[in-house]
Amino acid sequence: MICEYCNNEFKTDKSLYNHQKRTKYCLEKQNKYIICCCEKSFSNDNYIIHILNCVKYLQNKIKELEDENRDIIYFQNENDNLKQKIIDIEKDKRDQINSLQKQMKSLQDEILNINKTAMMKPTTTTNNTTINNKILNMSVLNFDDNNVKHAFDNKYNADVIAGGQKGIAKFATNYLLTDSDGNLNYVCTDVSRKIFKFKNGFGELEKDVNAKKLTNILSENGLFEKTTNLSQQFWTNEDGTIDQDKFLFIIEKASEIKNIEEDNTIFKNELANMTSV
């Protein structure tokens, strides 16, 4: 028996019948084999069953993509708004910094003149003796990386960041520069010139002008990374959105801390007030 559609030969009516009902290439010649939009092929009977499931699948896929698209648009808008706010804030703070730097230069010139006058006056023996005794009684200051990182891991938080560079000065004084008995092991011996002194690991007296060594130690042991991570945790809600009030509250002080390597004026001034002898 010859199939009238594909010309294949069969021995029985039953085998011919099964062939014409089930064989893909024969069904295609009979125009009874349909290719769905999902690129799967079916006979007429099976296609009806499949298409219902395929439509449901496509509807769910469209909804999923639409939801993803809405999320992308939302976060893009949020990101654009945040970027513009950061640009505006940075510009405003940079203008303030420039203005303050001009004021600072004027004050530094005035302080220099005052120092020149003061150097012409005799210093009291009692004051020098007090300072020398204070320095001699200081313990060795341990700036071991593990100690500094331990202080950052256990004592550094959003409250410290909210204080800006002044907060960093208080943090360093309380947790790095003071021993367990409350004695300072890092002192400012010249407030006007911001000269600090401490005993290094060899027991030798070491000078730290403008607190640059201390600033570098803080920077090298995670100050910027901790500030960034804790600030983001502070202004991020549980659902991942940004709390604008918290962001605006802390971003200025966080930026002040991140600028400490370039300009640590606020830090060293506060440190001098807290450690002067």
C-alpha positions in Angstrom: 0.0 0.0 0.0 1.3 3.4 -1.0 0.8 6.5 1.1 -0.9 9.1 -1.1 0.9 12.0 0.6 4.5 10.9 0.9 4.6 7.8 -1.5 6.0 5.5 1.2 4.9 1.9 0.9 3.3 -0.2 3.8 2.2 -3.8 4.1 -1.1 -3.3 6.0 -3.9 -0.8 6.3 -3.1 -0.4 10.0 0.5 0.5 9.5 -0.5 3.0 6.7 -3.1 4.5 9.0 -0.6 4.8 11.9 1.9 6.4 9.6 -0.5 9.0 8.3 -1.6 9.9 11.8 1.7 10.1 13.6 4.6 10.6 11.2 5.9 14.2 11.2 7.0 14.5 7.6 3.7 12.9 6.4 1.6 15.2 8.6 3.5 18.2 7.2 2.6 17.1 3.7 -1.0 16.8 4.8 -0.8 20.3 6.3 -1.7 18.7 9.6 1.5 19.5 11.4 1.7 23.0 12.9 4.8 25.0 14.1 4.0 27.1 17.2 5.5 30.6 17.7 7.7 29.0 20.4 9.2 27.0 17.5 7.8 23.6 18.7 5.9 21.4 16.2 2.6 19.6 16.8 -0.2 17.7 15.1 -3.6 19.4 14.9 -4.9 17.6 17.9 -1.9 18.2 20.1 -1.5 21.8 19.0 -4.8 22.7 20.5 -3.7 21.3 23.9 -0.2 23.0 23.6 -1.4 26.4 22.6 -3.4 26.9 25.8 -0.3 26.2 27.9 1.9 28.3 25.5 -0.4 31.3 25.8 -0.3 31.0 29.6 3.5 30.7 29.6 3.8 33.8 27.3 1.4 35.8 29.5 3.5 35.0 32.6 6.7 35.8 30.8 5.4 39.2 29.5 4.3 40.1 33.1 7.7 39.1 34.5 9.5 41.2 31.9 7.1 44.2 32.4 7.8 44.0 36.2 11.5 43.9 35.6 11.3 46.8 33.2 9.3 48.9 35.8 12.0 48.1 38.4 14.8 49.2 36.1 13.0 52.4 35.3 12.3 53.1 39.0 15.9 52.5 40.1 17.3 54.4 37.1 15.2 57.4 38.1 16.2 57.1 41.7 19.9 56.8 40.6 19.7 59.9 38.4 18.1 61.9 41.2 20.7 60.8 43.6 23.6 61.5 41.3 22.3 65.1 40.7 21.9 65.6 44.5 25.4 64.4 45.1 26.8 66.7 42.3 24.9 69.7 43.9 26.1 68.8 47.4 29.7 68.4 46.3 29.7 71.7 44.5 28.2 73.5 47.5 30.7 71.9 49.9 33.6 72.7 47.6 32.6 76.3 47.5 32.4 76.3 51.3 35.8 74.6 51.5 37.4 77.2 49.2 35.9 80.0 51.4 37.1 78.4 54.6 40.5 77.8 53.2 40.9 81.5 52.5 39.8 82.3 56.0 42.2 79.7 57.4 45.1 81.2 55.4 44.3 84.6 56.9 44.2 83.1 60.4 47.4 81.1 59.9 49.2 84.3 58.9 47.8 85.9 62.1 48.9 83.0 64.2 52.4 83.1 62.6 52.7 86.7 63.7 51.5 85.9 67.2 54.0 83.0 67.4 56.9 85.3 66.4 55.9 87.7 69.2 55.6 84.9 71.7 59.0 83.4 70.8 60.5 86.7 71.9 59.1 86.2 75.4 60.8 84.0 78.0 58.9 80.8 78.8 58.3 79.7 82.4 60.4 76.9 83.8 57.4 75.5 85.6 55.4 75.0 82.3 58.3 73.3 80.5 58.9 71.0 83.5 55.2 70.0 83.5 55.3 69.2 79.8 58.6 67.3 80.0 57.3 65.2 82.9 54.1 64.4 81.1 56.0 63.2 78.0 58.5 61.2 80.0 55.7 59.4 81.8 53.9 58.4 78.6 53.8 54.7 77.7 54.8 53.3 74.3 52.0 53.9 71.8 51.0 50.7 70.0 49.9 51.5 66.5 49.8 47.8 65.5 47.5 47.2 62.6 45.5 44.7 64.5 44.8 47.2 67.4 43.7 49.9 64.9 41.5 47.5 63.0 40.0 46.2 66.2 39.0 49.7 67.2 37.4 50.3 63.8 35.5 47.0 64.0 34.2 47.5 67.5 34.0 51.2 68.2 33.5 52.9 64.8 29.9 53.6 63.9 27.5 56.1 62.3 27.6 58.4 65.4 31.4 58.9 64.9 30.9 59.6 61.2 28.2 62.2 62.0 30.9 64.1 63.9 33.0 64.4 60.7 36.7 65.0 61.3 36.0 66.1 64.9 34.4 62.7 65.4 37.5 61.0 64.1 39.7 63.0 66.5 37.5 61.9 69.5 37.4 58.3 68.3 41.3 58.2 67.9 41.8 59.9 71.3 39.4 57.6 73.2 40.3 54.2 71.6 43.8 54.5 70.2 45.8 57.2 72.0 44.6 56.5 75.6 45.7 53.6 77.8 43.4 51.5 80.0 44.1 53.8 82.9 42.9 56.9 80.9 46.4 58.3 80.4 47.2 59.9 77.1 50.1 58.5 75.2 50.0 61.0 72.4 50.1 64.7 73.3 50.2 68.0 71.6 53.2 70.0 72.8 52.7 73.0 70.5 49.0 73.9 69.8 49.7 76.8 67.4 52.0 74.7 65.2 50.1 71.4 65.7 53.1 69.4 66.9 52.3 66.1 68.6 54.6 63.7 70.3 54.5 60.0 71.3 56.8 57.1 72.2 57.3 54.7 69.3 57.8 50.9 69.6 61.5 51.5 70.5 60.6 53.7 73.4 62.0 56.7 71.4 60.2 60.0 71.4 58.7 60.7 68.0 57.3 63.9 66.6 54.1 64.0 64.5 53.7 67.4 62.8 50.1 68.3 61.9 49.1 64.7 63.0 50.1 63.5 59.5 51.4 60.1 60.8 48.2 59.5 62.8 46.1 60.5 59.8 48.0 58.0 57.5 47.7 55.2 60.1 43.9 55.7 60.2 43.6 55.9 56.4 45.8 52.7 55.8 43.7 50.7 58.2 40.2 51.0 56.7 39.0 54.5 57.6 37.6 55.2 54.1 36.1 51.7 53.5 34.5 51.7 57.0 33.1 55.2 56.5 31.6 54.2 53.1 30.1 51.0 54.2 28.6 52.3 57.5 27.2 55.4 55.7 25.4 53.3 53.1 24.0 51.0 55.8 22.8 54.1 57.7 20.8 55.7 54.8 19.6 52.4 53.2 16.1 51.2 54.2 15.3 47.5 54.7 13.7 47.3 51.2 16.9 48.7 49.6 15.6 52.2 49.0 17.4 55.3 50.2 16.2 57.4 53.1 16.8 60.9 51.7 16.8 62.6 55.2 19.4 60.2 56.6 21.5 60.5 53.3 21.5 64.3 53.5 22.2 64.2 57.3 25.4 62.2 57.0 26.8 62.6 53.5 28.5 66.0 54.3 30.4 64.6 57.3 31.3 61.4 55.4 32.8 63.5 52.6 34.7 65.6 55.2 36.2 62.4 56.5 37.1 61.1 53.1 38.9 64.3 52.4 41.1 64.0 55.5 44.3 63.0 53.7 44.1 66.2 51.5 43.0 68.5 54.3 43.0 67.3 58.0 42.7 70.8 59.5 39.5 70.1 61.5 40.9 66.8 62.7 44.3 68.1 63.9 42.7 71.2 65.5 40.2 69.1 67.5 43.0 66.6 68.3 45.2 69.5 69.6 42.4 70.7 71.9 41.9 67.2 73.3 45.6 66.2 73.8 47.4 69.5 74.6 49.6 69.6 77.7 
